[in-house]
Amino acid sequence: MPQFISPRPLQLKLRKPRNPLVAPALKRQAGRHQSPSDARTQRQQARLDLRRLLRERFPDDSP
């Protein structure tokens, strides 16, 4: 049986004031990352575009 019971504080003391810039950051969610097949398709398309551009700019007139 406790001999002494301390009264509860009327207001809870917070450790630090809240930073208002943190709350929106905590609510953000990361976006979906690209799948490896999507990245491969983009690289392939970029390679074909570059090849087409070089072919237009420097035509190959060899027999």
C-alpha positions as CSV (number, residue, x, y, z in Angstrom):
1,M,0.0,0.0,0.0
2,P,1.6,3.3,-1.1
3,Q,2.2,5.8,1.7
4,F,2.5,8.9,-0.4
5,I,0.6,9.7,-3.7
6,S,1.8,12.7,-5.6
7,P,-0.7,14.8,-7.4
8,R,-0.8,14.7,-11.2
9,P,0.5,17.7,-13.1
10,L,-2.3,19.9,-14.5
11,Q,-0.4,20.4,-17.8
12,L,1.9,18.0,-19.5
13,K,5.2,19.6,-20.3
14,L,6.4,18.9,-23.8
15,R,10.1,18.4,-24.4
16,K,10.5,20.7,-27.3
17,P,8.2,23.0,-29.3
18,R,7.1,21.4,-32.6
19,N,8.7,22.5,-35.8
20,P,5.9,23.4,-38.2
21,L,8.0,22.4,-41.2
22,V,8.3,18.8,-39.9
23,A,4.6,17.9,-40.0
24,P,4.2,18.0,-43.8
25,A,7.4,16.1,-44.2
26,L,6.1,13.3,-42.0
27,K,2.9,13.1,-44.0
28,R,4.7,12.6,-47.4
29,Q,5.0,9.2,-48.9
30,A,7.6,8.0,-51.2
31,G,6.6,7.5,-54.8
32,R,6.7,4.2,-56.6
33,H,10.2,3.4,-57.9
34,Q,10.7,2.5,-61.5
35,S,10.9,-1.2,-62.2
36,P,14.1,-2.4,-63.9
37,S,12.2,-3.2,-67.1
38,D,11.0,0.5,-67.3
39,A,14.5,1.8,-66.9
40,R,15.8,-0.7,-69.6
41,T,13.1,0.5,-72.0
42,Q,14.1,4.1,-71.4
43,R,17.8,3.4,-72.0
44,Q,17.0,1.4,-75.2
45,Q,14.8,4.3,-76.5
46,A,17.5,6.9,-75.8
47,R,20.1,4.7,-77.6
48,L,17.8,4.4,-80.6
49,D,17.1,8.2,-80.7
50,L,20.8,8.9,-80.5
51,R,21.6,6.5,-83.3
52,R,18.9,8.0,-85.5
53,L,20.2,11.6,-84.7
54,L,23.7,10.6,-85.6
55,R,22.6,8.9,-88.8
56,E,20.7,12.0,-89.9
57,R,23.6,14.3,-89.1
58,F,26.4,12.2,-90.5
59,P,25.0,10.0,-93.3
60,D,27.0,7.0,-94.3
61,D,27.7,7.2,-98.0
62,S,29.9,4.1,-98.1
63,P,29.2,1.5,-100.9
